[in-house]
Amino acid sequence: MKRSESLREYMQAHLSDYLSALEGAVRRETPTEGDRADLDICRAYFAELFRSAGFQVTEIPSLDPRFAPHLLMEYGADAGSAAQELLSWLSARKDTDAPEVWSPEVGGRSGQILFGGHYDTVHDKGIFPQLWEIDGDHAVGPGVLDMKSGDVMVWLLVKAYQDLGLMPEGKRIVFLLTSDEEAGSYGSSALYRHMACRSEAAFIVESSVGVEGDYIGGLKCGRYGRGNYTFEAHGTPYHSGLDPTKAESGLIELAKQAIRLEEMTYFDRPNPETGEKETVTVGCTCLDSGNAGWPTVPGDGRLTIDARFSAGHLAEEYDRLFQNLPAFNPNVRITTKGGLEKPPFDKDLPRNRVLQAMARELGAELGVEMHPGIVRGGSDGNFTASTGCPTLDGMGTTGGHVHQLGEYINISHLPFRLAFTAEMTLRVLERSGD
């Protein structure tokens, strides 16, 4: 029997263990910016769970004080050394340091796989314990798909390596479990970049992607870049009853900007030089100006947008525009806050294509056609891929209703998804240094 089939049999036999561990994770409260004590409890649960599988667990401080600490969990050769190196780097790091770049000489010969996950969710406090349930083929609960099921997956695949004697000698698995992904990864993005540059590859255990109904074989091989911008208008207010024309209205200025900005959206426009289809989306998410109870035309206001870009050159081009947004009214000054939060994750990077080919080959071996797709939503895979580190996302579970009440995963897909990720990890580790 092939190793991949043995792994699938193991995952089938230990499905109840997986679901029990997942239930414990889902029942613990974890809103992104919620009660710090709740987040501490959930983090402690994951730390103990992974320690039970032989991981060395280290708490890593957030780079943004608004968010809770992260966990770095290591299994295999020299477990704990990655955390020591990371903490040393953090103590010497400066905000002005140039971004690191992955290299075959360092990352490609590290003998280390980086898993990325997060324990925060978008759901509100007070709903977690009572909403977990098994409903037919679905395990239901807040944050179960995004992404506690993927987090628990890493625990079980290492348990499989232990029981089946599969962990390659001299290799290491590192799992960075963060607290702030849903809020933008402000306190963890630099950690991901640093760890990615010291890893053979990065596997992000976010949920898979559905393509033409074949959800079980979904993967994410690329993601759009994302920017969040707030434009502040600085004009001159005036009494709305005496003579509103004397106002230099920030409200009117931002209303015009909102229309102009949303009109920048386009889908699948061919690049005139490469012919590649490109997409830009700009969505106005908040306009705040004036007071409904005051007879005053407001001079100031704020407009926030969410912008997505299919390619790096588009992100750079539009970032320059947004940082210097011209005003319609020359008497109203516009300043910009925010910027690019996540760089695009390029599916066409040759090292990424190698992982995609490996995934298709393994899927065929297990009787499942794999579908690596591109999605507009961002993840921590944007950060690992931006360094040049070979990255494959959507390595987690399948399901639906993400970010909604009724969020679920498909139980019947778990043995394949668990075995697939476990075998992909082994194959990358075994070719280390090639």
TORKENU-981321 format. One record per residue (C-alpha): residue number from 1; residue in three letters; x, y, z. Coordinates in steps of 0.02 Angstrom, whole numbers, padded with zeros to 5 digits, m for minus. Example, Ala and Ser with C-alpha at 12.3 -4.5 7.8 and 13.67 -1.06 7.14 Angstrom:
REM residues 2
1/ALA/00615/m00225/00390;
2/SER/00684/m00053/00357;
This chain:
REM residues 434
1/MET/00000/00000/00000;
2/LYS/00063/00173/m00044;
3/ARG/00106/00289/00099;
4/SER/m00028/00413/00047;
5/GLU/m00160/00276/00060;
6/SER/m00094/00223/00230;
7/LEU/m00111/00403/00287;
8/ARG/m00290/00412/00226;
9/GLU/m00332/00252/00320;
10/TYR/m00251/00324/00477;
11/MET/m00350/00485/00463;
12/GLN/m00512/00388/00440;
13/ALA/m00475/00283/00593;
14/HIS/m00436/00436/00699;
15/LEU/m00577/00548/00640;
16/SER/m00661/00546/00810;
17/ASP/m00499/00606/00892;
18/TYR/m00490/00748/00768;
19/LEU/m00671/00800/00796;
20/SER/m00651/00793/00984;
21/ALA/m00498/00907/00977;
22/LEU/m00589/01023/00857;
23/GLU/m00740/01035/00971;
24/GLY/m00628/01092/01113;
25/ALA/m00555/01229/01002;
26/VAL/m00721/01290/00932;
27/ARG/m00807/01300/01102;
28/ARG/m00677/01425/01163;
29/GLU/m00716/01610/01135;
30/THR/m00599/01694/01010;
31/PRO/m00661/01858/00937;
32/THR/m00513/01950/00859;
33/GLU/m00521/02106/00967;
34/GLY/m00622/02027/01107;
35/ASP/m00589/01994/01289;
36/ARG/m00403/01961/01309;
37/ALA/m00442/01831/01443;
38/ASP/m00546/01732/01316;
39/LEU/m00404/01733/01191;
40/ASP/m00283/01678/01327;
41/ILE/m00393/01527/01365;
42/CYS/m00402/01475/01182;
43/ARG/m00216/01500/01158;
44/ALA/m00182/01393/01312;
45/TYR/m00293/01256/01240;
46/PHE/m00195/01249/01078;
47/ALA/m00030/01254/01172;
48/GLU/m00078/01104/01277;
49/LEU/m00150/01010/01128;
50/PHE/00010/01027/01029;
51/ARG/00121/00989/01177;
52/SER/00026/00825/01193;
53/ALA/00088/00780/01018;
54/GLY/00270/00818/01060;
55/PHE/00280/00998/00997;
56/GLN/00391/01127/01079;
57/VAL/00277/01277/01109;
58/THR/00337/01457/01128;
59/GLU/00230/01612/01154;
60/ILE/00280/01752/01036;
61/PRO/00230/01932/01075;
62/SER/00122/02026/00952;
63/LEU/00207/02167/00858;
64/ASP/00046/02268/00882;
65/PRO/m00006/02291/01066;
66/ARG/m00191/02289/01018;
67/PHE/m00182/02102/00989;
68/ALA/m00146/01948/01093;
69/PRO/00016/01847/01082;
70/HIS/00047/01712/00952;
71/LEU/00112/01534/00967;
72/LEU/00261/01458/00877;
73/MET/00251/01269/00887;
74/GLU/00393/01156/00826;
75/TYR/00410/00970/00797;
76/GLY/00561/00871/00738;
77/ALA/00746/00909/00730;
78/ASP/00808/01046/00848;
79/ALA/00631/01088/00903;
80/GLY/00633/01255/00993;
81/SER/00778/01327/00892;
82/ALA/00663/01419/00772;
83/ALA/00580/01510/00918;
84/GLN/00749/01556/00992;
85/GLU/00805/01627/00825;
86/LEU/00640/01721/00802;
87/LEU/00645/01799/00975;
88/SER/00825/01852/00948;
89/TRP/00778/01931/00782;
90/LEU/00632/02021/00864;
91/SER/00743/02097/00997;
92/ALA/00862/02168/00865;
93/ARG/00732/02213/00733;
94/LYS/00703/02392/00676;
95/ASP/00549/02455/00584;
96/THR/00663/02527/00450;
97/ASP/00741/02358/00408;
98/ALA/00722/02309/00225;
99/PRO/00603/02165/00189;
100/GLU/00687/01995/00184;
101/VAL/00688/01889/00027;
102/TRP/00680/01699/00018;
103/SER/00831/01613/m00058;
104/PRO/00866/01432/m00108;
105/GLU/01028/01439/m00007;
106/VAL/00940/01478/00157;
107/GLY/00755/01435/00146;
108/GLY/00780/01300/00015;
109/ARG/00903/01204/00123;
110/SER/00822/01232/00292;
111/GLY/00737/01063/00307;
112/GLN/00588/01156/00381;
113/ILE/00406/01171/00330;
114/LEU/00308/01322/00391;
115/PHE/00123/01301/00427;
116/GLY/00018/01457/00447;
117/GLY/m00144/01472/00544;
118/HIS/m00240/01587/00660;
119/TYR/m00350/01561/00813;
120/ASP/m00448/01723/00804;
121/THR/m00619/01729/00721;
122/VAL/m00743/01862/00663;
123/HIS/m00882/01800/00777;
124/ASP/m00947/01893/00929;
125/LYS/m00919/01842/01108;
126/GLY/m01055/01738/01189;
127/ILE/m01102/01620/01047;
128/PHE/m00958/01497/01039;
129/PRO/m00998/01361/01167;
130/GLN/m01179/01329/01123;
131/LEU/m01168/01329/00931;
132/TRP/m01053/01179/00907;
133/GLU/m01145/01028/00837;
134/ILE/m01128/00877/00722;
135/ASP/m01268/00887/00593;
136/GLY/m01257/00740/00474;
137/ASP/m01098/00764/00372;
138/HIS/m01069/00937/00443;
139/ALA/m00972/00993/00597;
140/VAL/m01048/01163/00635;
141/GLY/m00983/01305/00742;
142/PRO/m00914/01484/00739;
143/GLY/m00740/01486/00666;
144/VAL/m00741/01299/00625;
145/LEU/m00699/01329/00441;
146/ASP/m00601/01491/00464;
147/MET/m00499/01414/00530;
148/LYS/m00491/01307/00685;
149/SER/m00516/01148/00583;
150/GLY/m00357/01186/00486;
151/ASP/m00263/01222/00648;
152/VAL/m00311/01054/00723;
153/MET/m00262/00969/00559;
154/VAL/m00078/01006/00595;
155/TRP/m00093/00919/00763;
156/LEU/m00164/00760/00688;
157/LEU/m00041/00747/00544;
158/VAL/00104/00748/00668;
159/LYS/00014/00617/00773;
160/ALA/00007/00512/00613;
161/TYR/00193/00534/00584;
162/GLN/00227/00476/00761;
163/ASP/00115/00323/00754;
164/LEU/00173/00271/00579;
165/GLY/00356/00317/00600;
166/LEU/00355/00437/00452;
167/MET/00443/00596/00511;
168/PRO/00600/00618/00404;
169/GLU/00761/00624/00505;
170/GLY/00838/00796/00527;
171/LYS/00680/00889/00470;
172/ARG/00566/01007/00565;
173/ILE/00385/01065/00558;
174/VAL/00350/01241/00621;
175/PHE/00174/01305/00650;
176/LEU/00144/01492/00675;
177/LEU/m00028/01513/00754;
178/THR/m00076/01696/00762;
179/SER/m00207/01802/00850;
180/ASP/m00245/01941/00726;
181/GLU/m00271/01876/00550;
182/GLU/m00452/01931/00539;
183/ALA/m00402/02108/00589;
184/GLY/m00264/02121/00458;
185/SER/m00114/02031/00534;
186/TYR/m00037/02194/00593;
187/GLY/00049/02107/00738;
188/SER/00108/01954/00642;
189/SER/00143/01992/00458;
190/ALA/00328/02027/00490;
191/LEU/00340/01862/00586;
192/TYR/00271/01768/00436;
193/ARG/00393/01850/00317;
194/HIS/00541/01809/00430;
195/MET/00490/01629/00457;
196/ALA/00451/01603/00272;
197/CYS/00629/01654/00225;
198/ARG/00692/01512/00336;
199/SER/00576/01376/00271;
200/GLU/00572/01258/00122;
201/ALA/00391/01303/00089;
202/ALA/00239/01377/00175;
203/PHE/00074/01286/00187;
204/ILE/m00074/01392/00243;
205/VAL/m00211/01285/00319;
206/GLU/m00354/01403/00275;
207/SER/m00508/01323/00198;
208/SER/m00503/01253/00022;
209/VAL/m00585/01336/m00126;
210/GLY/m00730/01265/m00226;
211/VAL/m00712/01254/m00414;
212/GLU/m00858/01196/m00522;
213/GLY/m00931/01096/m00380;
214/ASP/m00773/00994/m00349;
215/TYR/m00740/01066/m00177;
216/ILE/m00643/00918/m00105;
217/GLY/m00497/00951/m00223;
218/GLY/m00491/01139/m00200;
219/LEU/m00330/01233/m00161;
220/LYS/m00281/01415/m00164;
221/CYS/m00130/01448/m00274;
222/GLY/m00146/01638/m00280;
223/ARG/m00231/01783/m00192;
224/TYR/m00265/01964/m00232;
225/GLY/m00171/02099/m00143;
226/ARG/m00272/02209/m00025;
227/GLY/m00262/02390/00027;
228/ASN/m00364/02487/00155;
229/TYR/m00366/02676/00140;
230/THR/m00451/02817/00234;
231/PHE/m00461/02985/00146;
232/GLU/m00485/03136/00258;
233/ALA/m00558/03295/00185;
234/HIS/m00511/03462/00262;
235/GLY/m00622/03604/00202;
236/THR/m00719/03748/00278;
237/PRO/m00890/03730/00363;
238/TYR/m01029/03858/00348;
239/HIS/m01206/03883/00412;
240/SER/m01320/03780/00300;
241/GLY/m01465/03903/00317;
242/LEU/m01376/04067/00290;
243/ASP/m01278/04025/00132;
244/PRO/m01221/03845/00104;
245/THR/m01127/03898/m00053;
246/LYS/m00995/03981/00056;
247/ALA/m00944/03813/00128;
248/GLU/m00797/03714/00060;
249/SER/m00886/03552/00092;
250/GLY/m00788/03398/00142;
251/LEU/m00947/03297/00125;
252/ILE/m00975/03344/m00057;
253/GLU/m00791/03317/m00096;
254/LEU/m00793/03141/m00023;
255/ALA/m00958/03097/m00106;
256/LYS/m00880/03140/m00275;
257/GLN/m00724/03042/m00228;
258/ALA/m00830/02890/m00182;
259/ILE/m00908/02887/m00355;
260/ARG/m00740/02910/m00442;
261/LEU/m00655/02777/m00337;
262/GLU/m00788/02644/m00362;
263/GLU/m00783/02676/m00549;
264/MET/m00601/02619/m00546;
265/THR/m00663/02440/m00526;
266/TYR/m00640/02324/m00675;
267/PHE/m00638/02136/m00700;
268/ASP/m00530/02027/m00814;
269/ARG/m00462/02170/m00919;
270/PRO/m00320/02108/m01031;
271/ASN/m00151/02184/m00994;
272/PRO/m00100/02272/m01157;
273/GLU/00080/02206/m01144;
274/THR/00058/02029/m01077;
275/GLY/m00121/01987/m01121;
276/GLU/m00148/01925/m00942;
277/LYS/m00321/01962/m00873;
278/GLU/m00314/02083/m00728;
279/THR/m00439/02141/m00599;
280/VAL/m00452/02291/m00483;
281/THR/m00595/02313/m00360;
282/VAL/m00627/02468/m00256;
283/GLY/m00767/02464/m00129;
284/CYS/m00817/02614/m00023;
285/THR/m00849/02547/00151;
286/CYS/m00880/02701/00258;
287/LEU/m00921/02886/00233;
288/ASP/m00925/02993/00390;
289/SER/m00957/03180/00379;
290/GLY/m01064/03307/00469;
291/ASN/m01201/03293/00600;
292/ALA/m01384/03264/00561;
293/GLY/m01438/03378/00704;
294/TRP/m01333/03529/00658;
295/PRO/m01374/03664/00528;
296/THR/m01197/03659/00462;
297/VAL/m01119/03607/00298;
298/PRO/m00969/03507/00360;
299/GLY/m00793/03553/00310;
300/ASP/m00715/03388/00360;
301/GLY/m00752/03205/00334;
302/ARG/m00681/03031/00310;
303/LEU/m00703/02903/00171;
304/THR/m00636/02726/00186;
305/ILE/m00611/02603/00044;
306/ASP/m00561/02421/00025;
307/ALA/m00458/02393/m00133;
308/ARG/m00404/02227/m00211;
309/PHE/m00275/02198/m00347;
310/SER/m00238/02043/m00450;
311/ALA/m00056/02089/m00484;
312/GLY/00088/02174/m00394;
313/HIS/00112/02313/m00521;
314/LEU/m00072/02361/m00502;
315/ALA/m00054/02369/m00313;
316/GLU/00095/02485/m00331;
317/GLU/00011/02595/m00463;
318/TYR/m00150/02619/m00365;
319/ASP/m00060/02642/m00201;
320/ARG/00033/02791/m00276;
321/LEU/m00133/02862/m00336;
322/PHE/m00221/02839/m00169;
323/GLN/m00077/02913/m00070;
324/ASN/m00091/03071/m00174;
325/LEU/m00276/03078/m00216;
326/PRO/m00316/03240/m00308;
327/ALA/m00464/03342/m00245;
328/PHE/m00609/03400/m00352;
329/ASN/m00621/03560/m00250;
330/PRO/m00453/03651/m00244;
331/ASN/m00506/03728/m00079;
332/VAL/m00525/03559/00005;
333/ARG/m00367/03469/00056;
334/ILE/m00361/03279/00057;
335/THR/m00243/03175/00162;
336/THR/m00227/02985/00157;
337/LYS/m00206/02860/00297;
338/GLY/m00176/02674/00273;
339/GLY/m00099/02582/00128;
340/LEU/m00065/02410/00061;
341/GLU/m00100/02278/00193;
342/LYS/m00069/02120/00094;
343/PRO/00039/02105/m00062;
344/PRO/m00029/01997/m00205;
345/PHE/00010/01811/m00195;
346/ASP/00078/01767/m00367;
347/LYS/00021/01598/m00432;
348/ASP/00146/01603/m00574;
349/LEU/00304/01608/m00470;
350/PRO/00399/01455/m00535;
351/ARG/00425/01384/m00360;
352/ASN/00237/01398/m00329;
353/ARG/00203/01307/m00492;
354/VAL/00312/01163/m00429;
355/LEU/00200/01145/m00276;
356/GLN/00044/01152/m00383;
357/ALA/00112/01012/m00494;
358/MET/00153/00907/m00340;
359/ALA/m00023/00934/m00277;
360/ARG/m00102/00878/m00440;
361/GLU/00008/00723/m00445;
362/LEU/m00034/00675/m00266;
363/GLY/m00219/00709/m00292;
364/ALA/m00220/00593/m00443;
365/GLU/m00133/00459/m00337;
366/LEU/m00274/00473/m00210;
367/GLY/m00410/00479/m00343;
368/VAL/m00455/00663/m00327;
369/GLU/m00431/00796/m00461;
370/MET/m00353/00950/m00381;
371/HIS/m00407/01125/m00429;
372/PRO/m00285/01262/m00376;
373/GLY/m00384/01424/m00389;
374/ILE/m00358/01611/m00364;
375/VAL/m00465/01706/m00238;
376/ARG/m00490/01889/m00199;
377/GLY/m00484/01869/m00011;
378/GLY/m00316/01886/00074;
379/SER/m00228/01774/00201;
380/ASP/m00060/01758/00284;
381/GLY/m00007/01665/00126;
382/ASN/00006/01837/00045;
383/PHE/00150/01876/00163;
384/THR/00244/01712/00144;
385/ALA/00226/01714/m00046;
386/SER/00284/01896/m00056;
387/THR/00457/01843/00006;
388/GLY/00473/01717/m00137;
389/CYS/00445/01569/m00021;
390/PRO/00352/01429/m00112;
391/THR/00176/01441/m00044;
392/LEU/00017/01340/m00061;
393/ASP/m00142/01399/00024;
394/GLY/m00311/01320/00054;
395/MET/m00229/01164/00127;
396/GLY/m00361/01151/00261;
397/THR/m00538/01084/00263;
398/THR/m00691/01106/00152;
399/GLY/m00856/01180/00204;
400/GLY/m00965/01333/00189;
401/HIS/m01051/01486/00266;
402/VAL/m00882/01559/00313;
403/HIS/m00895/01710/00430;
404/GLN/m01079/01672/00458;
405/LEU/m01183/01585/00589;
406/GLY/m01199/01406/00530;
407/GLU/m01016/01397/00473;
408/TYR/m00974/01214/00441;
409/ILE/m00847/01088/00376;
410/ASN/m00879/00928/00278;
411/ILE/m00836/00777/00387;
412/SER/m00832/00652/00243;
413/HIS/m00694/00753/00156;
414/LEU/m00580/00753/00308;
415/PRO/m00485/00589/00281;
416/PHE/m00431/00644/00107;
417/ARG/m00391/00823/00156;
418/LEU/m00291/00767/00308;
419/ALA/m00196/00634/00211;
420/PHE/m00162/00751/00066;
421/THR/m00084/00886/00177;
422/ALA/00015/00757/00276;
423/GLU/00088/00676/00119;
424/MET/00125/00844/00034;
425/THR/00223/00894/00188;
426/LEU/00327/00735/00184;
427/ARG/00365/00752/m00001;
428/VAL/00427/00930/00018;
429/LEU/00534/00885/00169;
430/GLU/00608/00734/00080;
431/ARG/00665/00837/m00069;
432/SER/00747/00967/00044;
433/GLY/00905/01037/m00033;
434/ASP/00867/00975/m00209;
